[in-house]
């Protein structure tokens, strides 16, 4: 289908995270455009009514077909870590004001992804550390205020200070 401003979020990867975020966006009235390299996933997205683009998201022409120039958001949830920074750089070259959310497996990759231009980076390791910290605090009977304060402290320790506030 044709990409219009209504299709304003591009998702790279249709694994479990991409699927969840695509559903959440669609339920919120936003029809995402999903870039995927797996043909079975492309067929499934078509059946489910999603707009999809087959190809490698590190390539400008693939991002262009997905409408990156009119997008306000880019969510990178699936590619290999070494490809993520390149996708961010290429996308920002086309659309400098893009909000870019990135999923990374490892905390060690967070600084480089921020340097490449990611607005927010969510690390599997960091999110697990945060969730476990919250669980321990709940078990210890922390108040909601203590939980909020500790959540921010742990987030800053684990992820570092965020360069952009949304």
Residue frames as a rotation matrix with the C-alpha (Angstrom) as fourth column:
UNK 1
0.563 0.826 0.000 0.00
0.826 -0.563 0.000 0.00
0.000 0.000 -1.000 0.00
UNK 2
0.150 -0.462 0.874 0.94
0.345 -0.804 -0.484 3.62
0.926 0.374 0.039 -0.35
UNK 3
-0.320 -0.358 -0.877 2.69
0.946 -0.076 -0.314 5.27
0.046 -0.931 0.363 2.57
UNK 4
0.311 0.461 0.831 0.93
0.297 -0.878 0.376 8.37
0.903 0.130 -0.410 3.89
UNK 5
-0.436 -0.496 0.751 1.65
-0.511 -0.551 -0.660 10.55
0.741 -0.671 -0.013 6.93
UNK 6
0.570 0.689 0.448 -0.82
-0.788 0.303 0.537 8.33
0.234 -0.659 0.715 8.83
UNK 7
0.870 -0.391 -0.300 1.75
0.394 0.918 -0.055 5.57
0.297 -0.071 0.952 8.47
UNK 8
0.686 -0.528 0.500 4.18
-0.446 -0.849 -0.283 7.50
0.574 -0.029 -0.818 10.50
UNK 9
0.315 -0.636 0.705 6.14
-0.774 0.258 0.579 4.82
-0.549 -0.728 -0.411 12.34
UNK 10
0.391 -0.320 -0.863 8.54
-0.614 0.608 -0.504 2.43
0.686 0.727 0.041 10.67
UNK 11
0.608 -0.201 0.769 9.38
-0.581 0.547 0.602 -0.80
-0.541 -0.813 0.216 12.47
UNK 12
0.022 -0.664 -0.748 12.44
-0.845 0.387 -0.368 -2.83
0.534 0.640 -0.553 11.51
UNK 13
-0.912 -0.355 -0.203 11.95
-0.241 0.867 -0.437 -6.49
0.331 -0.349 -0.876 12.37
UNK 14
0.061 0.997 0.052 8.79
-0.828 0.021 0.560 -8.52
0.557 -0.077 0.827 12.89
UNK 15
-0.647 -0.270 -0.713 9.92
0.209 0.837 -0.506 -10.84
0.733 -0.476 -0.486 15.65
UNK 16
-0.087 0.664 -0.742 8.14
0.958 0.259 0.119 -10.95
0.272 -0.701 -0.659 19.02
UNK 17
-0.445 -0.116 -0.888 9.03
0.542 -0.824 -0.164 -7.33
-0.713 -0.554 0.430 19.88
UNK 18
-0.982 0.048 -0.183 8.16
-0.173 -0.614 0.770 -5.95
-0.076 0.788 0.611 16.45
UNK 19
-0.520 0.839 -0.161 4.85
0.461 0.434 0.774 -7.82
0.719 0.329 -0.613 16.46
UNK 20
-0.101 0.462 -0.881 3.91
0.984 -0.084 -0.157 -6.51
-0.147 -0.883 -0.447 19.90
UNK 21
-0.595 -0.199 -0.779 4.78
0.237 -0.969 0.066 -2.91
-0.768 -0.145 0.624 19.01
UNK 22
-0.957 0.291 0.018 3.00
-0.042 -0.198 0.979 -3.11
0.288 0.936 0.202 15.63
UNK 23
-0.245 0.908 -0.339 -0.17
0.783 0.391 0.483 -4.32
0.571 -0.148 -0.807 17.36
UNK 24
-0.143 0.126 -0.982 0.11
0.843 -0.504 -0.188 -1.60
-0.519 -0.854 -0.034 20.03
UNK 25
-0.871 -0.216 -0.442 0.56
-0.020 -0.882 0.471 1.13
-0.491 0.419 0.764 17.40
UNK 26
-0.792 0.609 0.043 -2.32
0.150 0.126 0.981 -0.14
0.592 0.783 -0.191 15.29
UNK 27
-0.069 0.779 -0.624 -4.60
0.963 0.215 0.161 -0.26
0.260 -0.590 -0.765 18.34
UNK 28
-0.203 -0.091 -0.975 -3.58
0.571 -0.820 -0.042 3.37
-0.795 -0.566 0.218 18.95
UNK 29
0.742 0.649 -0.168 -4.68
0.215 -0.468 -0.857 4.37
-0.635 0.600 -0.487 15.45
UNK 30
0.184 -0.760 -0.624 -1.25
-0.846 -0.446 0.294 4.33
-0.501 0.474 -0.724 13.81
UNK 31
0.983 0.097 0.153 -0.67
0.001 0.840 -0.542 1.96
-0.181 0.533 0.826 10.90
UNK 32
0.225 -0.972 -0.070 3.04
-0.417 -0.161 0.894 1.09
-0.880 -0.172 -0.442 11.03
UNK 33
0.769 -0.195 -0.608 5.14
-0.535 0.324 -0.780 0.12
0.349 0.926 0.145 8.04
UNK 34
0.641 -0.486 0.595 7.31
-0.307 0.548 0.778 -2.89
-0.704 -0.681 0.202 8.84
UNK 35
0.300 -0.660 -0.688 10.62
-0.886 0.073 -0.457 -3.70
0.352 0.747 -0.563 7.17
UNK 36
0.483 -0.077 0.872 11.46
-0.461 0.824 0.328 -7.40
-0.744 -0.561 0.363 7.24
UNK 37
-0.316 -0.693 -0.648 13.86
-0.945 0.172 0.277 -9.79
-0.080 0.700 -0.709 5.49
UNK 38
-0.846 0.079 0.527 11.91
-0.018 0.984 -0.177 -12.98
-0.532 -0.160 -0.831 6.15
UNK 39
-0.810 0.525 -0.262 9.45
-0.388 -0.145 0.910 -13.79
0.440 0.839 0.321 3.35
UNK 40
-0.426 0.677 -0.600 7.25
0.705 0.664 0.249 -15.92
0.567 -0.317 -0.760 5.62
UNK 41
-0.471 0.210 -0.857 6.89
0.678 -0.536 -0.504 -12.93
-0.565 -0.818 0.110 7.95
UNK 42
-0.912 0.136 -0.387 6.07
-0.330 -0.803 0.495 -10.66
-0.244 0.580 0.777 4.98
UNK 43
-0.632 0.710 -0.310 3.26
0.065 0.447 0.892 -13.04
0.772 0.544 -0.329 3.96
UNK 44
-0.319 0.503 -0.803 1.94
0.933 0.317 -0.172 -13.21
0.168 -0.804 -0.570 7.53
UNK 45
-0.715 0.015 -0.699 1.94
0.267 -0.918 -0.294 -9.39
-0.646 -0.397 0.652 7.83
UNK 46
-0.887 0.411 -0.212 -0.04
-0.372 -0.362 0.855 -9.12
0.275 0.837 0.473 4.60
UNK 47
-0.388 0.747 -0.540 -2.61
0.498 0.663 0.559 -11.57
0.776 -0.052 -0.629 5.96
UNK 48
-0.222 0.232 -0.947 -2.76
0.957 -0.133 -0.257 -9.56
-0.185 -0.964 -0.192 9.21
UNK 49
0.690 0.625 0.366 -3.31
0.706 -0.691 -0.151 -6.30
0.158 0.363 -0.918 7.30
UNK 50
0.432 -0.620 -0.655 0.06
0.225 -0.629 0.744 -4.65
-0.873 -0.469 -0.132 7.94
UNK 51
0.933 -0.302 -0.194 1.99
-0.304 -0.377 -0.875 -2.67
0.191 0.876 -0.444 5.36
UNK 52
0.568 -0.783 0.256 5.40
0.179 0.420 0.890 -4.23
-0.804 -0.459 0.379 4.89
UNK 53
0.682 -0.513 -0.521 8.55
-0.719 -0.343 -0.604 -3.72
0.131 0.787 -0.603 2.87
UNK 54
0.888 -0.441 0.131 10.86
0.414 0.890 0.191 -6.59
-0.201 -0.116 0.973 2.07
UNK 55
0.565 -0.757 0.327 14.54
0.174 -0.278 -0.945 -5.79
0.806 0.591 -0.026 2.28
UNK 56
-0.076 -0.771 -0.632 17.62
0.960 0.114 -0.254 -4.75
0.268 -0.627 0.732 4.20
UNK 57
0.826 0.542 -0.154 16.93
0.562 -0.770 0.302 -1.67
0.045 -0.336 -0.941 6.34
UNK 58
0.055 -0.857 -0.512 20.57
0.468 -0.431 0.772 -0.57
-0.882 -0.282 0.378 6.12
UNK 59
-0.662 -0.247 0.708 19.83
0.748 -0.150 0.646 0.34
-0.053 0.957 0.284 2.49
UNK 60
-0.828 0.290 -0.480 18.44
-0.159 -0.942 -0.294 3.83
-0.538 -0.167 0.826 1.89
UNK 61
-0.707 0.582 -0.401 16.10
-0.532 -0.065 0.845 2.68
0.466 0.810 0.355 -0.90
UNK 62
-0.451 0.550 -0.703 14.43
0.598 0.771 0.219 0.19
0.663 -0.322 -0.676 1.48
UNK 63
-0.589 0.206 -0.782 13.92
0.648 -0.457 -0.609 2.89
-0.483 -0.865 0.135 4.13
UNK 64
-0.879 0.265 -0.396 12.62
-0.420 -0.824 0.380 5.20
-0.226 0.500 0.836 1.38
UNK 65
-0.607 0.678 -0.415 10.04
-0.063 0.479 0.875 2.60
0.793 0.557 -0.248 0.28
UNK 66
-0.342 0.452 -0.824 8.90
0.897 0.417 -0.143 2.38
0.279 -0.788 -0.548 3.92
UNK 67
0.489 0.590 0.642 8.32
0.445 -0.802 0.399 6.15
0.750 0.090 -0.655 4.00
UNK 68
0.002 -0.563 -0.826 11.11
1.000 -0.018 0.015 7.10
-0.023 -0.826 0.563 6.38
UNK 69
-0.790 -0.341 0.509 10.97
0.431 -0.900 0.066 10.67
0.436 0.271 0.858 5.03
UNK 70
-0.165 0.811 0.561 7.42
-0.379 -0.577 0.724 11.21
0.911 -0.093 0.403 6.41
UNK 71
0.275 0.249 -0.929 7.81
0.611 0.701 0.368 9.06
0.743 -0.668 0.041 9.53
UNK 72
0.487 -0.147 0.861 8.01
-0.629 -0.743 0.229 10.56
0.606 -0.653 -0.454 13.01
UNK 73
0.400 -0.314 0.861 9.20
-0.756 0.418 0.504 7.32
-0.518 -0.852 -0.070 14.57
UNK 74
0.191 -0.414 -0.890 11.56
-0.591 0.676 -0.441 4.48
0.784 0.610 -0.116 13.79
UNK 75
0.546 -0.005 0.838 11.63
-0.736 0.475 0.483 1.36
-0.400 -0.880 0.255 15.96
UNK 76
0.022 -0.627 -0.779 14.52
-0.732 0.520 -0.440 -1.04
0.681 0.580 -0.447 15.42
UNK 77
0.414 0.302 0.859 13.76
-0.870 0.408 0.275 -4.34
-0.268 -0.861 0.431 17.09
UNK 78
0.929 0.218 0.299 15.19
-0.161 0.966 -0.203 -7.13
-0.333 0.140 0.932 15.03
UNK 79
0.764 -0.594 -0.252 18.48
-0.211 0.140 -0.967 -6.74
0.610 0.792 -0.019 13.18
UNK 80
0.389 -0.761 -0.520 21.92
0.857 0.506 -0.098 -7.87
0.337 -0.407 0.849 14.21
UNK 81
0.562 -0.140 -0.815 23.72
0.559 -0.663 0.498 -5.39
-0.610 -0.735 -0.294 16.51
UNK 82
-0.507 -0.858 -0.081 26.27
0.497 -0.368 0.786 -4.40
-0.704 0.358 0.613 13.87
UNK 83
-0.513 0.383 0.768 23.46
0.770 -0.190 0.609 -3.35
0.379 0.904 -0.198 11.50
UNK 84
0.354 0.792 -0.497 21.54
0.929 -0.361 0.085 -1.21
-0.112 -0.492 -0.864 13.97
UNK 85
-0.043 -0.433 -0.900 23.93
0.336 -0.855 0.395 1.77
-0.941 -0.285 0.183 14.04
UNK 86
-0.932 -0.308 0.193 24.03
0.262 -0.201 0.944 1.82
-0.252 0.930 0.268 10.22
UNK 87
-0.209 0.938 0.277 20.21
0.904 0.077 0.420 1.81
0.373 0.338 -0.864 10.01
UNK 88
0.422 0.346 -0.838 20.06
0.738 -0.668 0.096 4.73
-0.526 -0.659 -0.537 12.45
UNK 89
-0.451 -0.696 -0.559 22.68
0.192 -0.687 0.701 6.72
-0.871 0.209 0.444 10.50
UNK 90
-0.883 0.145 0.446 20.97
0.455 0.034 0.890 6.14
0.114 0.989 -0.096 7.14
UNK 91
0.073 0.996 -0.048 17.51
0.961 -0.058 0.270 6.97
0.266 -0.066 -0.962 8.52
UNK 92
0.310 -0.016 -0.950 18.74
0.581 -0.788 0.203 10.14
-0.752 -0.615 -0.235 10.24
UNK 93
-0.775 -0.631 -0.043 20.39
0.308 -0.436 0.846 11.20
-0.552 0.642 0.532 6.99
UNK 94
-0.609 0.650 0.453 16.94
0.571 -0.037 0.820 11.22
0.550 0.759 -0.348 5.37
UNK 95
0.421 0.863 0.279 14.91
0.204 -0.390 0.898 12.42
0.884 -0.321 -0.341 8.36
UNK 96
-0.551 -0.827 0.115 16.97
0.095 -0.199 -0.975 14.21
0.829 -0.527 0.188 11.05
UNK 97
-0.437 0.432 0.789 13.98
-0.838 -0.513 -0.184 14.83
0.326 -0.742 0.586 13.38
UNK 98
0.176 0.505 -0.845 13.03
-0.248 0.853 0.458 11.16
0.953 0.129 0.275 13.60
UNK 99
0.251 -0.060 0.966 12.46
-0.955 0.147 0.258 9.67
-0.158 -0.987 -0.020 17.06
UNK 100
0.071 -0.348 -0.935 14.51
-0.532 0.780 -0.331 6.47
0.844 0.521 -0.129 17.02
UNK 101
0.450 0.114 0.886 13.86
-0.841 0.388 0.377 3.67
-0.300 -0.915 0.270 19.52
UNK 102
0.006 -0.592 -0.806 16.34
-0.683 0.586 -0.435 0.81
0.730 0.554 -0.401 19.45
UNK 103
0.917 0.171 0.360 16.41
-0.374 0.682 0.629 -2.59
-0.139 -0.711 0.689 21.08
UNK 104
0.039 -0.957 -0.286 19.88
-0.755 0.159 -0.636 -3.87
0.655 0.241 -0.716 21.93
UNK 105
0.575 0.122 -0.809 20.82
0.251 0.915 0.317 -7.15
0.778 -0.385 0.496 23.52
UNK 106
0.113 -0.724 -0.680 23.81
0.959 0.258 -0.115 -5.83
0.259 -0.639 0.724 25.43
UNK 107
0.804 0.125 -0.581 24.50
0.406 -0.829 0.383 -2.81
-0.434 -0.544 -0.718 27.61
UNK 108
-0.165 -0.975 -0.148 27.96
0.464 -0.209 0.861 -2.46
-0.871 0.073 0.487 26.05
UNK 109
-0.476 0.024 0.879 26.28
0.875 -0.085 0.476 -1.44
0.086 0.996 0.020 22.75
UNK 110
0.473 0.812 -0.341 24.23
0.843 -0.530 -0.092 1.41
-0.255 -0.244 -0.936 24.26
UNK 111
0.111 -0.434 -0.894 26.84
0.121 -0.887 0.446 4.23
-0.986 -0.158 -0.045 23.98
UNK 112
-0.865 -0.481 0.144 27.61
0.174 -0.017 0.985 3.49
-0.471 0.876 0.098 20.31
UNK 113
-0.332 0.825 0.458 23.92
0.928 0.200 0.313 3.36
0.167 0.529 -0.832 19.43
UNK 114
0.548 0.459 -0.699 23.31
0.610 -0.791 -0.040 6.69
-0.572 -0.404 -0.714 21.14
UNK 115
-0.305 -0.770 -0.560 26.32
-0.001 -0.588 0.809 8.12
-0.952 0.247 0.179 19.32
UNK 116
-0.836 0.030 0.548 24.81
0.531 0.293 0.795 6.89
-0.136 0.956 -0.261 16.02
UNK 117
-0.846 0.496 0.198 21.68
-0.385 -0.823 0.418 8.91
0.370 0.277 0.887 16.80
UNK 118
-0.331 0.757 -0.563 19.27
0.623 0.624 0.472 6.65
0.709 -0.194 -0.678 18.68
UNK 119
-0.030 0.435 0.900 16.84
-0.490 -0.791 0.366 8.67
0.871 -0.430 0.237 20.81
UNK 120
0.332 0.163 0.929 16.31
-0.910 0.315 0.270 5.80
-0.249 -0.935 0.253 23.26
UNK 121
-0.318 -0.452 -0.833 18.06
-0.556 0.801 -0.223 2.45
0.768 0.392 -0.506 23.58
UNK 122
0.550 0.527 0.648 16.46
-0.832 0.410 0.373 -0.44
-0.070 -0.744 0.664 25.43
UNK 123
-0.439 -0.796 -0.417 18.93
-0.749 0.580 -0.320 -3.15
0.496 0.172 -0.851 26.38
UNK 124
0.413 0.554 -0.722 17.76
-0.111 0.818 0.564 -6.65
0.904 -0.153 0.400 27.23
UNK 125
-0.307 -0.623 -0.720 20.41
0.700 0.365 -0.614 -6.84
0.645 -0.692 0.324 29.96
UNK 126
-0.942 -0.106 0.318 19.45
-0.081 -0.850 -0.521 -3.45
0.326 -0.517 0.792 31.35
UNK 127
-0.129 0.980 0.151 15.71
-0.740 -0.197 0.644 -4.09
0.661 -0.029 0.750 31.33
UNK 128
0.351 0.188 -0.917 16.18
0.307 0.903 0.302 -7.40
0.885 -0.387 0.259 33.16
UNK 129
-0.665 -0.645 -0.376 18.37
0.598 -0.159 -0.786 -5.67
0.448 -0.747 0.491 35.77
UNK 130
-0.781 0.435 0.449 15.70
-0.502 -0.864 -0.037 -3.01
0.372 -0.254 0.893 36.20
UNK 131
0.219 0.924 -0.313 12.85
-0.501 0.381 0.777 -5.54
0.837 -0.013 0.547 36.49
UNK 132
0.103 -0.248 -0.963 14.77
0.617 0.776 -0.133 -7.63
0.780 -0.580 0.233 39.03
UNK 133
-0.898 -0.438 0.044 15.61
0.266 -0.618 -0.740 -4.51
0.352 -0.652 0.672 41.07
UNK 134
-0.420 0.829 0.370 11.94
-0.736 -0.550 0.396 -3.50
0.531 -0.106 0.841 41.11
UNK 135
0.365 0.552 -0.750 10.94
-0.042 0.814 0.579 -7.00
0.930 -0.180 0.320 42.23
UNK 136
-0.350 -0.586 -0.730 13.44
0.740 0.304 -0.599 -6.95
0.574 -0.751 0.328 45.09
UNK 137
-0.936 0.015 0.352 12.27
-0.170 -0.895 -0.413 -3.48
0.309 -0.446 0.840 46.18
UNK 138
0.008 1.000 0.018 8.64
-0.662 -0.009 0.749 -4.65
0.749 -0.018 0.662 46.20
UNK 139
0.290 0.043 -0.956 9.62
0.406 0.899 0.163 -7.67
0.867 -0.435 0.243 48.30
UNK 140
-0.653 -0.629 -0.422 11.35
0.671 -0.223 -0.707 -5.31
0.350 -0.745 0.568 50.73
UNK 141
0.145 0.861 -0.488 8.16
0.969 -0.224 -0.108 -3.23
-0.202 -0.457 -0.866 51.05
UNK 142
-0.858 -0.507 -0.082 9.34
0.472 -0.840 0.267 -0.07
-0.204 0.190 0.960 49.31
UNK 143
0.031 0.848 -0.529 6.81
0.221 -0.522 -0.824 2.77
-0.975 -0.091 -0.204 49.02
UNK 144
0.680 0.267 0.683 5.74
0.711 -0.007 -0.704 3.96
-0.183 0.964 -0.194 45.53
UNK 145
0.925 -0.376 -0.053 7.93
-0.380 -0.917 -0.120 7.05
-0.003 0.131 -0.991 46.01
UNK 146
0.152 -0.902 0.404 10.94
-0.513 0.278 0.812 4.89
-0.845 -0.331 -0.420 46.95
UNK 147
0.236 0.005 0.972 10.23
0.604 0.783 -0.151 2.66
-0.761 0.622 0.182 43.95
UNK 148
0.940 0.161 0.301 10.17
0.338 -0.559 -0.757 5.67
0.046 0.813 -0.580 41.60
UNK 149
0.688 -0.725 0.002 13.37
-0.688 -0.651 0.321 7.10
-0.231 -0.223 -0.947 43.06
UNK 150
-0.009 -0.714 0.700 15.21
-0.277 0.674 0.685 3.78
-0.961 -0.188 -0.204 42.94
UNK 151
0.556 0.273 0.785 13.90
0.629 0.478 -0.613 3.00
-0.543 0.835 0.094 39.44
UNK 152
0.976 -0.206 0.068 15.43
-0.119 -0.771 -0.626 6.27
0.181 0.603 -0.777 38.18
UNK 153
0.377 -0.887 0.267 18.68
-0.794 -0.161 0.586 5.63
-0.477 -0.433 -0.765 40.06
UNK 154
0.042 -0.324 0.945 18.99
0.153 0.937 0.315 2.08
-0.987 0.132 0.089 38.70
UNK 155
0.802 0.291 0.522 18.05
0.546 -0.002 -0.838 3.26
-0.243 0.957 -0.160 35.19
UNK 156
0.845 -0.532 -0.054 20.76
-0.526 -0.812 -0.253 5.95
0.091 0.242 -0.966 35.33
UNK 157
0.112 -0.831 0.545 23.32
-0.644 0.357 0.676 3.43
-0.757 -0.426 -0.496 36.67
UNK 158
0.109 -0.006 0.994 22.45
0.381 0.924 -0.036 0.78
-0.918 0.383 0.103 34.12
UNK 159
0.522 0.235 0.820 21.82
0.847 -0.028 -0.531 2.90
-0.102 0.972 -0.214 31.03
UNK 160
-0.691 -0.719 -0.075 23.61
0.711 -0.695 0.107 6.13
-0.129 0.021 0.991 31.89
UNK 161
-0.283 0.568 -0.773 22.06
0.016 -0.803 -0.596 9.56
-0.959 -0.181 0.218 31.60
UNK 162
0.138 0.429 0.893 19.83
0.909 0.304 -0.286 9.83
-0.394 0.851 -0.348 28.56
UNK 163
-0.826 -0.562 -0.042 20.80
0.493 -0.756 0.432 12.56
-0.275 0.336 0.901 26.09
UNK 164
-0.730 0.647 0.221 17.20
-0.228 -0.535 0.813 13.25
0.644 0.543 0.538 25.00
UNK 165
-0.785 0.613 0.088 14.06
0.062 0.220 -0.974 13.58
-0.617 -0.759 -0.211 27.05
UNK 166
-0.743 0.583 0.329 10.83
0.513 0.180 0.839 12.69
0.430 0.792 -0.433 25.27
